[in-house]
């Protein structure tokens, strides 16, 4: 990457008013595998595409439960996400111990942003190279926040971050007015459809490389696994009209993809 006199630390602005270290961190988010989130009046859903570093390795964990009402999906450096997820777990636990109630989604998002922003103004530190989608339910209903390494977070109806996320974002924008009234199953299907649209034709989603997390007004945060994921994936492919042969109506219902 091109080096200049203004990218050696996070406290030096370029003549154009840019912080290059923050932009490099945002570029790391854009190179991570895609994650998609959406929220309705009753549920919040996260879906993610998992990667293998190599053929002999396991798939990277992409969705992390923070509390019974809250979870995150990550794109970027997994090590940085681990640090931030541990911080969020500590803040959530402190809320239970101090106030005997779960922390609100907006409050924990602000605290996360404050922590990240300090790394953009002190020499000798660097911004976190990870973006997060924060999904949860509190007293005001379901929420979805998009967190960026700059220390900024915005509440969203739907969002996608990571590699090839623009195609997913375009699909979400076309469907945005329908999300509010969706039930859990429909919301999962539409987020998976956005994920499918971001992938090339030869990339097939399966329960091995796909993660789904869902939380609702009357449902604790849950990570779906195995056959639960596969049924949602099949439904999404059929609605897209591009179901692989393995997912056709006549195919064996129990198989997983390589």
Backbone bond lengths (Angstrom), bond angles and torsions (degrees), N, CA, C in turn:
res aa  C-N    CA-C-N  psi(-1)  N-CA   C-N-CA  omega(-1)  CA-C   N-CA-C  phi
1 X - - - 1.462 - - 1.525 109.09 -
2 X 1.326 117.03 142.34 1.454 121.95 -177.64 1.521 110.77 -61.16
3 X 1.333 115.84 130.53 1.459 120.91 -178.66 1.521 109.38 -104.83
4 X 1.323 116.32 140.92 1.461 120.79 176.20 1.521 109.51 -134.86
5 X 1.331 116.52 -175.27 1.457 120.87 -174.56 1.519 113.71 -79.64
6 X 1.323 117.75 0.44 1.464 119.93 -172.50 1.524 113.02 -120.89
7 X 1.334 118.16 13.46 1.461 118.69 -177.56 1.523 113.26 -117.31
8 X 1.334 117.71 17.03 1.459 120.27 -177.27 1.526 112.75 -83.44
9 X 1.316 118.80 -18.23 1.462 121.04 176.27 1.528 108.92 -152.24
10 X 1.322 115.18 175.25 1.466 119.67 -174.26 1.520 113.07 -92.68
11 X 1.342 117.97 0.08 1.466 119.72 -175.75 1.519 113.32 -103.70
12 X 1.336 117.43 -0.46 1.461 121.03 -177.00 1.530 110.22 -106.69
13 X 1.311 116.19 118.80 1.460 121.30 175.35 1.525 109.79 -83.40
14 X 1.323 115.98 143.35 1.465 120.53 171.89 1.529 108.40 -76.16
15 X 1.338 117.85 167.55 1.468 119.37 177.42 1.530 113.02 -59.24
16 X 1.334 117.48 -21.32 1.467 121.16 177.98 1.529 111.83 -89.31
17 X 1.348 117.82 3.78 1.451 121.15 178.59 1.512 114.39 80.31
18 X 1.336 117.17 25.92 1.473 121.29 -177.33 1.525 110.70 -105.42
19 X 1.326 115.44 146.63 1.463 122.59 170.97 1.527 107.26 -107.18
20 X 1.330 115.69 102.80 1.459 119.00 -171.45 1.520 112.25 -67.46
21 X 1.335 118.45 -33.37 1.460 119.39 179.36 1.527 110.95 -62.24
22 X 1.315 117.51 -35.76 1.466 120.89 177.01 1.524 109.98 -67.82
23 X 1.319 117.26 -40.79 1.455 120.42 178.75 1.531 111.23 -65.83
24 X 1.326 117.52 -36.03 1.463 120.13 176.74 1.526 110.41 -64.99
25 X 1.337 116.75 -39.20 1.463 120.40 178.09 1.531 110.54 -64.32
26 X 1.317 116.58 -40.25 1.462 120.27 177.79 1.525 111.03 -66.02
27 X 1.346 116.51 -32.31 1.465 119.56 175.92 1.526 110.77 -66.72
28 X 1.338 117.86 -33.81 1.464 121.05 176.78 1.524 110.63 -63.96
29 X 1.325 116.78 -37.17 1.470 120.93 176.60 1.524 109.75 -62.71
30 X 1.340 116.05 -42.76 1.459 120.69 -178.63 1.513 114.09 -66.98
31 X 1.337 117.73 -16.81 1.458 121.27 179.29 1.525 112.39 -96.70
32 X 1.328 117.50 -7.28 1.455 120.05 177.54 1.518 110.79 -77.54
33 X 1.328 116.64 162.49 1.463 119.81 179.07 1.522 109.93 -67.87
34 X 1.311 116.71 150.40 1.449 123.06 -168.91 1.526 112.67 -70.98
35 X 1.334 115.33 143.30 1.462 122.83 169.49 1.528 107.51 -129.41
36 X 1.335 116.09 146.29 1.461 122.44 -176.74 1.527 108.44 -131.78
37 X 1.319 116.17 142.05 1.456 120.88 176.79 1.509 110.95 -139.12
38 X 1.332 116.04 155.00 1.460 121.85 176.93 1.523 108.51 -154.99
39 X 1.329 115.71 157.33 1.456 121.08 -177.29 1.520 109.77 -136.59
40 X 1.328 116.26 141.18 1.460 122.81 173.68 1.529 108.04 -117.42
41 X 1.309 117.40 -171.99 1.468 119.73 179.63 1.525 112.18 -73.92
42 X 1.343 117.22 -9.98 1.461 120.02 -177.90 1.522 114.52 -126.75
43 X 1.335 118.68 -18.03 1.457 121.31 -174.83 1.528 111.91 -142.16
44 X 1.327 115.08 157.89 1.464 122.54 169.27 1.526 107.56 -128.67
45 X 1.325 116.67 137.16 1.466 121.92 -173.63 1.532 109.86 -129.84
46 X 1.313 115.72 140.08 1.457 123.34 171.58 1.521 109.02 -123.42
47 X 1.319 117.26 134.58 1.460 121.53 171.87 1.524 108.09 -130.28
48 X 1.318 116.07 149.09 1.464 120.10 -175.43 1.515 110.71 -147.63
49 X 1.326 114.54 149.83 1.464 122.03 173.94 1.517 108.26 -98.67
50 X 1.325 116.67 121.34 1.463 121.21 -178.53 1.527 110.33 -90.20
51 X 1.321 115.62 147.50 1.461 122.07 178.48 1.520 111.14 -114.33
52 X 1.323 114.89 154.08 1.461 122.89 167.70 1.520 108.56 -106.02
53 X 1.333 116.38 130.82 1.465 119.17 176.42 1.519 110.61 -64.60
54 X 1.338 116.25 -33.58 1.455 122.43 176.45 1.518 108.38 -157.54
55 X 1.310 116.83 171.56 1.456 121.33 -174.73 1.525 113.30 -61.53
56 X 1.322 117.52 -30.67 1.460 121.53 -176.43 1.530 113.09 -89.29
57 X 1.322 117.67 -2.28 1.464 120.16 -175.75 1.525 111.07 -98.20
58 X 1.318 115.55 165.31 1.459 121.21 174.56 1.519 109.58 -79.91
59 X 1.329 116.07 170.93 1.459 120.58 176.73 1.526 110.21 -79.15
60 X 1.332 115.15 144.23 1.456 121.10 178.96 1.532 110.83 -69.87
61 X 1.323 116.73 138.24 1.455 121.23 176.73 1.514 109.37 -73.09
62 X 1.333 117.19 128.45 1.453 120.98 -173.67 1.535 113.91 -116.50
63 X 1.310 117.52 -21.18 1.464 121.30 179.07 1.520 108.36 -122.84
64 X 1.330 116.13 129.93 1.459 122.31 -175.24 1.528 109.00 -124.48
65 X 1.316 116.83 129.29 1.459 120.71 174.60 1.520 109.22 -80.67
66 X 1.348 116.74 129.13 1.452 122.12 178.71 1.526 111.06 -96.13
67 X 1.329 115.79 -44.50 1.463 122.71 179.54 1.522 107.22 -149.88
68 X 1.314 117.01 179.50 1.463 119.84 -178.37 1.523 111.82 -66.83
69 X 1.340 118.02 -17.66 1.463 121.82 -178.21 1.519 112.70 -114.67
70 X 1.325 118.22 10.61 1.457 120.24 -166.30 1.519 111.60 -154.07
71 X 1.352 116.29 138.98 1.450 122.09 174.97 1.515 111.03 -151.30
72 X 1.332 117.08 166.11 1.456 122.19 -179.57 1.516 110.05 -132.25
73 X 1.335 115.61 153.74 1.463 123.15 170.36 1.522 107.28 -121.35
74 X 1.324 117.69 140.17 1.459 121.66 -171.94 1.513 112.37 -118.28
75 X 1.326 114.82 149.63 1.459 122.39 170.38 1.521 107.48 -140.51
76 X 1.317 116.48 122.22 1.456 120.79 -177.49 1.507 110.89 129.35
77 X 1.331 116.91 -142.59 1.459 122.25 -176.91 1.524 110.32 -77.77
78 X 1.331 116.09 115.42 1.465 120.59 -177.08 1.527 111.70 -64.10
79 X 1.335 117.94 -33.23 1.459 120.78 179.96 1.528 110.79 -63.70
80 X 1.322 117.12 -41.07 1.465 120.44 177.07 1.520 110.74 -66.65
81 X 1.323 117.00 -37.18 1.466 120.49 177.97 1.523 110.58 -64.10
82 X 1.320 117.41 -36.34 1.468 120.60 178.89 1.525 110.46 -63.13
83 X 1.331 116.86 -42.11 1.463 120.76 178.89 1.535 110.36 -62.96
84 X 1.335 116.47 -45.73 1.458 120.20 -178.48 1.524 111.89 -69.09
85 X 1.333 117.54 -36.77 1.459 119.51 179.19 1.526 110.54 -67.24
86 X 1.339 117.86 -36.90 1.466 120.30 176.18 1.523 110.84 -65.01
87 X 1.327 117.00 -39.14 1.469 120.76 175.79 1.524 110.88 -61.83
88 X 1.321 117.19 -42.85 1.459 120.63 179.96 1.533 111.26 -65.94
89 X 1.321 116.80 -37.68 1.460 120.13 176.95 1.525 111.04 -64.00
90 X 1.333 117.15 -39.57 1.460 120.79 177.49 1.524 111.30 -63.64
91 X 1.348 116.64 -42.84 1.459 120.38 179.51 1.524 111.28 -65.54
92 X 1.315 116.32 -38.82 1.459 120.42 179.13 1.529 110.94 -66.73
93 X 1.329 116.44 -42.24 1.464 120.88 178.34 1.526 110.64 -64.47
94 X 1.340 117.08 -40.24 1.461 120.74 179.35 1.524 111.33 -61.87
95 X 1.345 117.26 -37.00 1.460 120.78 177.87 1.522 111.23 -63.93
96 X 1.333 116.51 -41.00 1.467 120.40 177.76 1.522 111.10 -64.78
97 X 1.331 116.55 -41.93 1.455 120.08 -176.19 1.527 112.11 -73.83
98 X 1.340 116.99 -36.96 1.462 120.46 -175.28 1.519 112.83 -85.88
99 X 1.328 116.19 -43.63 1.463 120.41 -173.30 1.530 113.75 -113.05
100 X 1.347 116.46 -5.51 1.459 122.23 -179.24 1.527 111.43 58.14
101 X 1.323 116.29 40.20 1.458 120.94 176.50 1.526 108.93 -153.26
102 X 1.329 116.87 153.90 1.472 119.74 177.65 1.525 110.61 -68.50
103 X 1.300 116.34 146.64 1.452 121.13 -179.88 1.525 110.09 -71.60
104 X 1.335 117.21 144.31 1.471 120.27 179.09 1.524 109.66 -72.66
105 X 1.308 115.92 154.93 1.474 120.56 -176.86 1.529 110.56 -67.63
106 X 1.333 116.82 -39.06 1.462 119.89 179.00 1.524 111.09 -65.78
107 X 1.335 116.75 -39.90 1.461 120.78 -177.98 1.517 111.47 -65.04
108 X 1.335 117.40 -46.89 1.462 119.10 -178.64 1.530 110.90 -68.98
109 X 1.328 117.96 -29.32 1.468 121.07 176.56 1.528 110.63 -67.46
110 X 1.342 117.02 -40.94 1.464 121.08 178.15 1.527 110.44 -64.60
111 X 1.328 117.15 -42.76 1.467 120.22 179.29 1.525 110.96 -63.73
112 X 1.308 116.50 -38.81 1.460 120.59 177.12 1.523 110.71 -63.51
113 X 1.327 116.54 -42.70 1.466 120.62 179.31 1.524 111.36 -64.57
114 X 1.331 117.66 -39.88 1.464 120.90 178.02 1.525 110.70 -60.81
115 X 1.331 116.62 -41.63 1.460 120.10 179.07 1.523 110.88 -64.86
116 X 1.334 116.37 -44.46 1.465 119.75 -178.38 1.519 111.95 -67.78
117 X 1.335 116.27 -36.59 1.459 119.25 -175.66 1.525 112.16 -67.80
118 X 1.322 117.73 -31.14 1.471 119.31 178.37 1.518 111.67 -62.37
119 X 1.331 116.87 -25.79 1.463 120.38 179.11 1.524 112.31 -79.22
120 X 1.310 117.58 -1.67 1.467 120.69 175.91 1.523 111.80 -103.49
121 X 1.342 118.40 1.85 1.465 119.40 -175.75 1.526 113.70 -131.47
122 X 1.341 118.01 4.34 1.455 121.38 177.92 1.521 110.17 -118.70
123 X 1.316 116.07 127.89 1.461 120.00 176.23 1.524 109.81 -64.40
124 X 1.329 115.88 145.45 1.454 120.58 179.84 1.507 113.50 91.66
125 X 1.319 118.19 -2.40 1.463 121.41 175.31 1.517 108.39 -121.88
126 X 1.314 116.64 171.10 1.460 120.88 177.92 1.520 108.77 -135.60
127 X 1.322 118.06 156.94 1.464 120.19 176.21 1.526 110.76 -65.70
128 X 1.323 116.11 153.43 1.463 120.18 173.65 1.528 109.07 -68.81
129 X 1.322 115.66 131.91 1.468 119.61 -177.61 1.506 112.65 -91.94
130 X 1.325 116.93 48.76 1.456 120.39 -177.93 1.524 109.56 -146.23
131 X 1.324 115.53 142.85 1.458 121.99 171.32 1.516 108.56 -109.31
132 X 1.331 116.18 149.53 1.460 121.30 -177.09 1.520 110.97 -130.55
133 X 1.319 115.89 144.79 1.453 122.22 163.75 1.525 106.60 -106.41
134 X 1.319 116.79 121.65 1.462 123.31 -175.83 1.518 108.14 -107.21
135 X 1.323 117.09 116.82 1.466 121.83 -177.23 1.519 109.39 -122.29
136 X 1.331 115.88 135.28 1.449 118.89 179.21 1.513 112.27 -171.03
137 X 1.323 114.74 177.99 1.458 122.51 -179.83 1.529 108.55 -129.76
138 X 1.335 116.89 134.54 1.459 121.62 174.15 1.523 109.57 -136.80
139 X 1.315 117.15 -161.59 1.454 120.72 -177.32 1.512 114.66 -63.23
140 X 1.320 117.10 -18.00 1.470 121.56 179.55 1.521 112.44 -99.77
141 X 1.336 117.50 5.34 1.452 120.72 177.93 1.515 113.02 106.79
142 X 1.335 116.98 -169.73 1.478 121.43 178.88 1.529 111.25 -72.54
143 X 1.332 115.29 147.47 1.464 120.95 179.87 1.523 109.87 -141.87
144 X 1.337 114.83 152.97 1.457 122.77 173.65 1.519 108.00 -136.95
145 X 1.341 116.56 122.94 1.460 121.75 177.25 1.524 109.33 -118.70
146 X 1.329 115.00 143.15 1.465 121.63 174.01 1.517 108.69 -106.21
147 X 1.326 117.35 119.77 1.467 123.48 -178.91 1.526 109.92 -104.54
148 X 1.349 116.00 137.11 1.459 122.26 179.07 1.521 110.60 -120.93
149 X 1.343 118.92 156.00 1.471 121.66 -176.76 1.520 114.26 -60.28
150 X 1.323 118.67 -20.49 1.457 121.17 178.95 1.520 112.57 -68.03
151 X 1.341 117.66 -12.63 1.450 121.47 -175.44 1.512 112.02 94.37
152 X 1.310 116.45 23.02 1.455 122.53 -179.55 1.525 109.65 -111.26
153 X 1.320 116.30 140.69 1.464 120.93 175.71 1.520 108.94 -139.64
154 X 1.303 116.63 138.71 1.459 122.10 179.02 1.513 109.72 -128.25
155 X 1.336 116.29 140.36 1.450 119.21 175.09 1.521 108.60 -77.53
156 X 1.333 116.02 136.50 1.454 121.99 -173.69 1.520 110.50 -128.08
157 X 1.336 115.78 155.67 1.452 121.57 167.65 1.524 109.22 -82.28
158 X 1.318 115.75 -38.91 1.462 122.85 176.42 1.524 107.35 -154.58
159 X 1.323 116.34 153.13 1.461 119.81 -177.66 1.511 110.08 -157.63
160 X 1.330 115.59 157.14 1.459 122.10 172.76 1.517 108.29 -145.37
161 X 1.326 116.93 137.30 1.466 121.93 176.55 1.527 108.16 -136.79
162 X 1.331 114.85 155.92 1.460 119.96 179.96 1.513 111.84 113.10
163 X 1.330 115.65 -174.87 1.458 121.85 -177.67 1.524 111.14 -64.52
164 X 1.319 116.64 137.16 1.466 123.59 176.99 1.534 112.11 61.55
165 X 1.325 116.73 29.49 1.461 119.86 -175.09 1.531 113.28 -81.54
166 X 1.336 118.14 -13.86 1.463 119.64 -175.94 1.521 111.71 -65.11
167 X 1.333 117.74 -38.57 1.464 120.63 179.08 1.524 110.42 -62.92
168 X 1.334 116.20 -41.09 1.463 120.01 177.49 1.518 110.86 -65.63
169 X 1.322 117.16 -41.54 1.466 120.77 -179.58 1.527 111.01 -63.50
170 X 1.329 117.04 -38.94 1.469 120.25 178.51 1.522 110.82 -62.65
171 X 1.332 117.34 -42.95 1.472 120.97 177.26 1.530 110.56 -62.58
172 X 1.323 117.34 -43.41 1.460 121.00 179.99 1.525 111.22 -62.83
173 X 1.312 116.96 -39.56 1.469 120.58 178.81 1.519 111.59 -63.32
174 X 1.334 116.33 -35.83 1.469 119.98 179.57 1.529 111.82 -69.26
175 X 1.334 117.06 -26.98 1.471 121.21 -175.36 1.521 113.19 -105.38
176 X 1.331 118.49 6.08 1.466 121.22 -167.20 1.522 113.31 -59.10
177 X 1.322 118.59 -33.63 1.458 120.79 -177.02 1.529 112.44 -71.92
178 X 1.332 117.00 -16.87 1.456 120.17 -176.83 1.524 113.62 -92.26
179 X 1.324 117.35 -15.59 1.463 119.49 -173.09 1.526 113.10 -62.53
180 X 1.306 117.78 -38.21 1.465 121.06 -172.96 1.530 112.69 -56.32
181 X 1.316 116.94 -37.07 1.465 120.42 -175.09 1.527 113.92 -93.30
182 X 1.324 118.38 2.16 1.464 120.80 -175.32 1.521 111.92 -75.89
183 X 1.344 115.57 145.37 1.460 120.33 171.23 1.527 108.99 -86.40
184 X 1.320 116.49 -179.19 1.465 121.07 -174.95 1.527 112.48 -58.88
185 X 1.326 117.60 -51.20 1.459 121.17 -175.67 1.522 111.79 -62.92
186 X 1.326 116.36 -41.85 1.470 120.25 -179.64 1.520 111.06 -67.08
187 X 1.328 116.75 -40.19 1.463 120.64 179.39 1.529 110.84 -63.68
188 X 1.329 116.98 -41.33 1.466 120.50 176.50 1.525 110.35 -62.30
189 X 1.319 116.75 -43.82 1.463 120.83 -178.77 1.519 111.26 -60.75
190 X 1.324 117.40 -43.55 1.463 120.15 -177.26 1.526 112.09 -70.59
191 X 1.321 118.16 -36.24 1.461 118.95 176.07 1.530 110.76 -67.69
192 X 1.334 116.73 -36.01 1.473 119.68 175.79 1.524 110.97 -67.48
193 X 1.312 117.29 -36.84 1.468 119.63 176.57 1.527 110.71 -62.01
194 X 1.331 116.88 -39.25 1.462 119.88 175.94 1.521 110.88 -63.38
195 X 1.331 116.35 -39.73 1.463 120.55 178.29 1.527 110.98 -64.85
196 X 1.322 116.71 -41.87 1.466 121.23 179.09 1.523 110.91 -61.65
197 X 1.328 117.37 -41.73 1.466 120.84 -178.17 1.526 112.76 -66.37
198 X 1.319 116.99 -19.81 1.463 119.96 179.93 1.527 112.43 -85.03
199 X 1.345 116.94 -7.28 1.460 120.39 -173.41 1.526 112.00 -105.82
200 X 1.336 117.67 150.35 1.472 120.47 174.64 1.523 110.66 -66.72
201 X 1.323 116.10 163.34 1.462 121.42 -175.71 1.526 112.62 -59.19
202 X 1.325 117.95 -31.96 1.464 120.05 -176.02 1.524 113.21 -86.48
203 X 1.327 117.62 0.39 1.462 121.47 178.10 1.521 108.82 -98.86
204 X 1.328 117.05 112.44 1.458 122.09 -175.77 1.525 109.80 -107.40
205 X 1.311 116.63 129.64 1.459 120.92 176.13 1.531 109.75 -75.26
206 X 1.322 116.20 143.51 1.463 122.11 176.90 1.512 107.99 -145.75
207 X 1.325 117.23 178.28 1.458 117.62 177.65 1.525 111.92 -76.36
208 X 1.328 117.80 -8.80 1.455 120.68 174.02 1.522 112.19 -77.61
209 X 1.334 116.94 -41.62 1.464 119.72 -173.32 1.528 113.76 -108.38
210 X 1.323 117.61 12.50 1.462 121.36 -179.17 1.516 110.15 -124.69
211 X 1.328 116.25 137.47 1.462 122.43 174.88 1.521 109.23 -118.94
212 X 1.329 116.83 141.84 1.462 122.46 176.71 1.519 108.45 -134.08
213 X 1.328 115.79 129.10 1.456 121.59 173.65 1.514 109.22 -125.00
214 X 1.325 117.29 137.67 1.466 120.90 -177.13 1.517 109.71 -140.55
215 X 1.334 116.45 142.57 1.458 123.27 176.43 1.523 107.80 -140.59
216 X 1.326 117.47 144.97 1.456 121.29 -177.42 1.510 112.23 -137.78
217 X 1.320 115.82 174.38 1.461 121.32 179.58 1.523 111.25 -58.91
218 X 1.307 116.78 -35.68 1.456 120.78 -179.81 1.524 111.45 -119.56
219 X 1.332 116.31 25.05 1.467 120.96 -177.02 1.512 110.04 -141.48
220 X 1.328 117.06 126.26 1.456 121.17 177.27 1.528 110.34 -69.18
221 X 1.327 115.14 160.15 1.462 119.97 179.57 1.527 109.53 -59.91
222 X 1.322 115.54 132.75 1.462 121.11 -176.93 1.517 110.44 -140.20
223 X 1.323 115.36 137.27 1.462 121.47 172.27 1.523 108.54 -94.95
224 X 1.331 116.73 122.20 1.456 120.67 178.53 1.526 109.54 -79.67
225 X 1.305 116.08 147.70 1.457 120.61 -176.81 1.525 111.35 -138.75
226 X 1.332 115.49 158.71 1.454 122.85 170.33 1.512 114.71 54.30
227 X 1.329 115.56 -126.11 1.462 121.84 -174.62 1.522 112.55 -62.98
228 X 1.346 117.17 -28.60 1.464 119.47 177.17 1.528 110.46 -59.62
229 X 1.328 115.76 -44.56 1.463 120.26 178.62 1.523 110.39 -65.83
230 X 1.324 116.97 -44.26 1.457 121.29 -174.14 1.525 111.80 -60.51
231 X 1.315 118.36 -40.82 1.461 120.67 179.94 1.518 111.42 -64.46
232 X 1.322 117.28 -40.60 1.472 120.48 177.43 1.531 110.99 -66.31
233 X 1.330 116.86 -40.19 1.467 121.09 -179.97 1.522 110.72 -63.77
234 X 1.335 117.04 -44.37 1.458 120.75 178.83 1.526 111.15 -59.72
235 X 1.328 116.30 -44.16 1.460 120.25 -179.47 1.536 111.00 -62.46
236 X 1.334 116.19 -41.51 1.463 120.07 -179.92 1.525 111.29 -64.74
237 X 1.331 117.69 -42.19 1.463 121.13 179.02 1.530 111.15 -63.18
238 X 1.312 117.27 -40.99 1.458 120.18 -178.44 1.527 111.15 -66.98
239 X 1.322 117.64 -37.94 1.460 120.31 176.37 1.524 111.71 -67.66
240 X 1.322 116.22 -29.51 1.459 120.61 177.16 1.527 112.01 -77.60
241 X 1.333 117.04 -15.36 1.460 120.41 -179.47 1.507 113.90 72.25
242 X 1.335 117.70 24.64 1.464 120.82 -179.41 1.528 110.84 -138.80
243 X 1.341 115.47 39.19 1.462 120.07 -178.53 1.525 110.59 -64.49
244 X 1.329 117.92 130.06 1.471 120.34 174.14 1.525 109.97 -61.99
245 X 1.319 115.68 161.59 1.465 120.28 -179.00 1.525 111.65 -56.69
246 X 1.339 116.34 -36.05 1.464 120.27 -178.41 1.531 112.18 -65.41
247 X 1.342 117.11 -21.86 1.455 120.66 -177.09 1.527 112.79 -104.83
248 X 1.316 117.29 10.87 1.458 120.11 179.00 1.519 110.14 -69.92
249 X 1.319 116.22 164.74 1.466 121.54 -176.51 1.527 111.99 -59.79
250 X 1.334 116.90 -29.26 1.474 119.98 -175.81 1.528 112.97 -93.21
251 X 1.326 116.21 -2.23 1.464 118.88 -177.47 1.515 110.75 -78.88
252 X 1.318 114.76 161.15 1.478 120.28 177.20 1.517 108.91 -61.80
253 X 1.322 117.23 125.22 1.464 122.15 -175.11 1.512 112.92 -71.46
254 X 1.302 119.17 -15.55 1.463 119.01 -172.13 1.508 115.53 -99.06
255 X 1.322 119.59 -5.39 1.456 119.74 -170.70 1.497 113.55 -77.33
256 X 1.318 116.73 153.90 1.460 122.16 171.42 1.515 108.36 -113.07
257 X 1.322 115.18 160.69 1.466 119.47 -176.37 1.510 110.62 -91.31
258 X 1.329 114.13 152.49 1.468 118.69 175.80 1.521 108.63 -84.10
